[in-house]
Amino acid sequence: MQGTNKAKLRKYETLQGYLFIAPWLIGFLLFTMAPMFASLYMAFTRYDILSSPQWIGFGNFKEMFTRDVRYWSAWKATLTFVFVAVPIRLLFALGVAMLLNTKLRMLSLFRATFYMPTLIGGSVAVAIMWRQLFGSNGAFNSVLSSLFGVSEKVSWITHPSTAMWSLILLAVWQFGSAMLIFLAGLKQVPTSLYEAADIDGAGWWRKFHKITLPLLSPVLFFNLIMGIINGFKVFTEGLIVTNGGPFDKTLFYVLYVYEKSFRYYEMGYGSAMAWVLLLTTAVFTLIIFTTSRSWVFYESGRK
């Protein structure tokens, strides 16, 4: 009798659990899984929204890989952004976190100030502000003129050699989230290890290399994964600040997906591009997870 009551109680609790997660589960199925399967089908069709999809098999992928020159320009711009902006942002965030981990006066104010750009986020308003700052008549040229006497007004967001760097600078400027995560990780490093290193006469670099970096590697691993995923998804900055120019130098992959899907109404082609991006991001993430066994260390001793 008692066993029967326990079984009924477990079933009741299980039902309660499903009822609590039902809103999220229904939303996930309707607004995430269903569109994903629909886009997977459309990736093998020619679909312009106005007419019914026409099955063409691997036609979109064949055109993508063999005939579309702008497709490879989009990959070049995206990979450049990921491999340059993500490491610089992580290094900058780690440096600021280590600075804030010291005993500074007004430390809370500094933390809030450094986190403010990330709190604002990569919104359209920030992108418009950035476009004004680095335009030919922007504040950046005014600073160069007043401090260094540079009279030539260069539009940094439309010049082929500087447009990408202006967007990388915007990404680095929004380092606050990674900084706070690094700071939380630094707080968990035992001070006794540093004290023992001081007794042994270890310098700053040796303490950082032998103590800080290994114990901070799980946090670095998390920030690296999130940075790469967000780097592949960069969109707003390329659309608002540079609109993919000049000469497709900042034509990011997601921006090109948007153009193909909603500007040229090639929804099938855009769906195929989106699935290639998903698989590429998954491959990069898998590579990082696989290699993490050799450089991520945990207190339990397991990698």
VMD Tcl script that draws the C-alpha trace (Angstrom):
set ca {
  {0.00 0.00 0.00}
  {2.79 2.37 0.92}
  {4.66 1.55 -2.31}
  {1.52 2.31 -4.33}
  {1.16 5.70 -2.66}
  {4.81 6.53 -3.40}
  {4.35 5.58 -7.05}
  {1.26 7.80 -7.31}
  {3.16 10.65 -5.62}
  {6.02 10.30 -8.11}
  {3.61 10.36 -11.04}
  {1.89 13.42 -9.59}
  {5.20 15.22 -9.14}
  {6.25 14.28 -12.67}
  {2.98 15.66 -14.03}
  {3.50 18.86 -12.06}
  {6.98 19.19 -13.53}
  {5.68 18.83 -17.07}
  {2.94 21.37 -16.40}
  {5.49 23.89 -15.12}
  {7.72 23.53 -18.17}
  {4.81 23.28 -20.62}
  {4.83 27.01 -21.61}
  {8.55 26.89 -22.41}
  {8.28 23.49 -24.09}
  {5.39 24.58 -26.31}
  {7.23 27.78 -27.23}
  {10.40 25.82 -27.99}
  {8.57 23.38 -30.27}
  {6.53 26.06 -32.07}
  {9.06 28.86 -32.40}
  {12.40 27.00 -32.50}
  {12.12 23.40 -33.63}
  {9.31 23.91 -36.16}
  {11.09 26.81 -37.95}
  {14.33 24.81 -37.95}
  {12.73 21.84 -39.69}
  {10.94 24.19 -42.09}
  {14.22 25.92 -42.98}
  {15.90 22.52 -43.43}
  {13.26 21.64 -46.01}
  {13.51 25.04 -47.71}
  {17.31 24.68 -47.96}
  {16.69 22.11 -50.70}
  {14.13 24.23 -52.56}
  {13.88 27.38 -54.63}
  {11.50 29.56 -52.63}
  {10.78 33.27 -53.08}
  {7.95 33.58 -50.48}
  {5.46 34.61 -53.19}
  {5.24 31.20 -54.85}
  {5.33 27.60 -53.66}
  {8.74 26.03 -52.91}
  {10.26 24.05 -55.78}
  {12.47 21.08 -54.86}
  {15.95 21.45 -56.38}
  {17.94 19.08 -54.17}
  {21.48 20.30 -53.54}
  {21.16 23.13 -56.07}
  {21.48 25.87 -53.46}
  {24.59 24.32 -51.96}
  {26.15 23.81 -55.39}
  {25.62 27.45 -56.29}
  {26.84 28.53 -52.88}
  {30.13 26.66 -53.03}
  {30.95 26.99 -56.73}
  {29.38 30.10 -58.26}
  {28.64 32.66 -55.54}
  {31.70 34.89 -55.14}
  {30.05 37.05 -52.47}
  {29.46 33.94 -50.36}
  {33.19 33.49 -49.87}
  {33.59 37.21 -49.22}
  {31.06 36.82 -46.41}
  {33.03 33.93 -44.94}
  {36.28 35.89 -45.18}
  {34.78 38.87 -43.35}
  {33.19 36.69 -40.67}
  {36.26 34.58 -39.98}
  {38.42 37.71 -39.84}
  {36.06 39.18 -37.26}
  {35.95 35.98 -35.19}
  {39.69 35.32 -35.15}
  {40.65 38.94 -34.45}
  {37.85 40.47 -32.36}
  {37.23 37.51 -30.03}
  {40.85 37.05 -28.82}
  {41.39 40.80 -28.41}
  {38.17 41.17 -26.44}
  {39.07 38.25 -24.18}
  {42.57 39.59 -23.54}
  {41.21 43.05 -22.80}
  {38.48 41.67 -20.52}
  {41.02 39.55 -18.63}
  {43.39 42.48 -18.19}
  {40.66 44.74 -16.83}
  {39.36 41.95 -14.57}
  {42.84 41.47 -13.09}
  {43.08 45.21 -12.53}
  {39.70 45.29 -10.80}
  {40.70 42.30 -8.67}
  {43.19 44.50 -6.83}
  {42.36 46.73 -3.88}
  {41.35 49.90 -5.69}
  {39.31 52.75 -4.29}
  {35.79 53.18 -5.72}
  {36.00 49.65 -7.13}
  {32.22 49.28 -7.51}
  {32.06 52.43 -9.61}
  {34.78 51.13 -11.92}
  {33.00 47.80 -12.33}
  {29.72 49.49 -13.23}
  {31.47 51.86 -15.64}
  {33.31 49.10 -17.48}
  {30.17 46.98 -17.69}
  {28.03 49.81 -19.06}
  {28.90 49.26 -22.79}
  {27.83 45.61 -22.54}
  {24.68 46.62 -20.66}
  {23.79 48.91 -23.55}
  {24.50 46.01 -25.89}
  {24.95 45.80 -29.64}
  {21.73 47.72 -30.28}
  {20.79 49.76 -33.30}
  {21.25 52.97 -31.29}
  {24.84 52.02 -30.40}
  {25.56 51.12 -34.03}
  {24.24 54.50 -35.19}
  {26.34 56.24 -32.55}
  {29.42 54.32 -33.72}
  {28.72 55.30 -37.32}
  {28.62 58.95 -36.32}
  {31.78 58.70 -34.22}
  {33.89 57.22 -37.01}
  {32.33 59.06 -39.94}
  {34.18 61.71 -41.89}
  {32.73 64.44 -39.67}
  {32.74 62.37 -36.50}
  {34.24 62.89 -33.09}
  {37.20 60.59 -33.79}
  {38.47 62.84 -36.57}
  {37.93 65.87 -34.35}
  {40.11 64.30 -31.63}
  {42.83 63.50 -34.16}
  {42.67 67.05 -35.48}
  {42.86 68.72 -32.06}
  {45.53 66.46 -30.55}
  {47.74 65.59 -33.51}
  {46.89 68.25 -36.07}
  {45.50 65.75 -38.60}
  {43.50 67.86 -41.01}
  {42.38 65.14 -43.41}
  {38.90 63.87 -42.60}
  {38.74 60.14 -43.23}
  {35.56 58.11 -43.04}
  {36.89 55.17 -41.05}
  {33.77 53.08 -41.66}
  {33.88 53.40 -45.47}
  {37.62 53.00 -46.08}
  {38.53 49.45 -47.17}
  {41.50 49.18 -44.80}
  {39.78 50.53 -41.67}
  {36.09 49.54 -41.93}
  {36.61 46.10 -40.41}
  {38.79 47.50 -37.62}
  {36.09 49.99 -36.65}
  {33.68 47.08 -36.11}
  {36.31 45.06 -34.26}
  {36.83 48.05 -31.97}
  {33.10 48.16 -31.33}
  {33.13 44.47 -30.39}
  {36.11 44.93 -28.07}
  {34.42 47.94 -26.46}
  {31.61 45.62 -25.32}
  {33.85 43.47 -23.12}
  {31.96 43.90 -19.84}
  {30.22 40.52 -19.72}
  {33.43 38.54 -20.21}
  {35.16 40.84 -17.72}
  {32.64 40.09 -14.96}
  {32.93 36.35 -15.57}
  {36.73 36.58 -15.42}
  {36.48 38.65 -12.25}
  {34.24 36.05 -10.62}
  {36.78 33.38 -11.55}
  {39.67 35.39 -10.14}
  {37.83 35.70 -6.83}
  {37.86 31.90 -6.57}
  {41.65 31.57 -6.86}
  {43.05 30.86 -3.34}
  {45.28 33.66 -2.08}
  {47.41 31.08 -0.26}
  {48.83 29.99 -3.62}
  {50.05 33.51 -4.34}
  {51.51 33.80 -0.85}
  {53.43 30.57 -1.32}
  {54.67 31.79 -4.71}
  {55.85 35.06 -3.12}
  {57.82 33.10 -0.54}
  {59.48 31.14 -3.38}
  {60.37 34.44 -5.07}
  {58.10 33.99 -8.10}
  {57.55 37.06 -10.25}
  {54.32 38.43 -11.70}
  {54.52 36.51 -14.96}
  {55.34 33.19 -13.26}
  {52.41 33.55 -10.86}
  {50.11 34.41 -13.76}
  {51.37 31.52 -15.91}
  {51.50 28.85 -13.19}
  {48.62 29.84 -10.91}
  {46.14 32.32 -12.39}
  {45.88 31.00 -15.93}
  {45.46 27.27 -15.08}
  {42.86 27.93 -12.37}
  {41.09 30.41 -14.65}
  {41.09 28.07 -17.67}
  {37.46 26.83 -17.15}
  {36.27 30.45 -17.20}
  {38.43 31.18 -20.23}
  {36.97 28.12 -21.93}
  {33.40 29.35 -21.32}
  {34.14 32.89 -22.51}
  {35.90 31.55 -25.61}
  {32.96 29.35 -26.57}
  {30.43 32.16 -26.10}
  {32.67 34.66 -27.89}
  {33.06 32.46 -30.97}
  {29.34 31.66 -31.15}
  {28.43 35.35 -30.86}
  {31.18 36.25 -33.34}
  {29.65 34.02 -36.01}
  {26.26 35.65 -35.36}
  {27.43 39.27 -35.75}
  {24.83 41.17 -37.73}
  {23.64 44.54 -36.41}
  {27.06 46.21 -36.57}
  {27.63 45.20 -40.18}
  {24.15 46.27 -41.25}
  {23.89 49.65 -39.50}
  {27.49 50.87 -39.36}
  {28.89 49.79 -42.74}
  {26.01 48.02 -44.53}
  {28.47 45.33 -45.60}
  {30.79 47.76 -47.39}
  {33.06 48.91 -48.68}
  {33.48 46.31 -51.42}
  {31.98 43.62 -49.17}
  {34.84 44.00 -46.66}
  {32.35 43.84 -43.79}
  {29.74 41.64 -45.43}
  {29.28 39.30 -42.50}
  {27.75 35.89 -43.05}
  {24.48 36.54 -41.22}
  {24.17 39.88 -43.02}
  {24.47 38.05 -46.34}
  {21.84 35.52 -45.19}
  {19.56 38.47 -44.43}
  {20.21 40.03 -47.84}
  {19.53 36.83 -49.73}
  {16.42 35.99 -47.72}
  {14.67 39.33 -47.22}
  {16.18 41.68 -49.81}
  {16.37 39.35 -52.82}
  {13.63 36.96 -51.58}
  {15.81 33.87 -52.10}
  {14.50 32.21 -48.97}
  {15.65 28.73 -49.96}
  {19.19 29.92 -50.60}
  {19.20 31.81 -47.30}
  {18.00 28.70 -45.44}
  {20.83 26.68 -46.97}
  {23.33 29.32 -45.87}
  {21.88 29.31 -42.36}
  {22.34 25.54 -42.03}
  {25.94 25.76 -43.25}
  {26.55 28.41 -40.59}
  {24.98 26.21 -37.91}
  {27.16 23.24 -38.86}
  {30.30 25.40 -39.06}
  {29.66 26.86 -35.61}
  {29.08 23.36 -34.26}
  {32.38 22.15 -35.78}
  {34.33 25.04 -34.24}
  {32.66 24.42 -30.88}
  {33.45 20.70 -31.09}
  {37.10 21.45 -31.88}
  {37.38 23.69 -28.83}
  {35.71 21.09 -26.63}
  {38.07 18.40 -27.92}
  {41.24 20.44 -27.49}
  {40.11 21.69 -24.06}
  {41.28 18.41 -22.53}
  {44.87 19.61 -22.88}
  {44.50 23.15 -21.54}
  {41.45 23.33 -19.25}
  {42.16 22.30 -15.66}
  {39.74 21.77 -12.80}
  {40.34 21.65 -9.06}
  {39.24 18.02 -8.97}
  {42.14 17.18 -11.24}
  {39.91 16.00 -14.10}
  {40.13 17.64 -17.51}
}
mol new
graphics top color blue
foreach p $ca { graphics top sphere $p radius 0.5 }
foreach p [lrange $ca 0 end-1] q [lrange $ca 1 end] { graphics top cylinder $p $q radius 0.2 }
display resetview
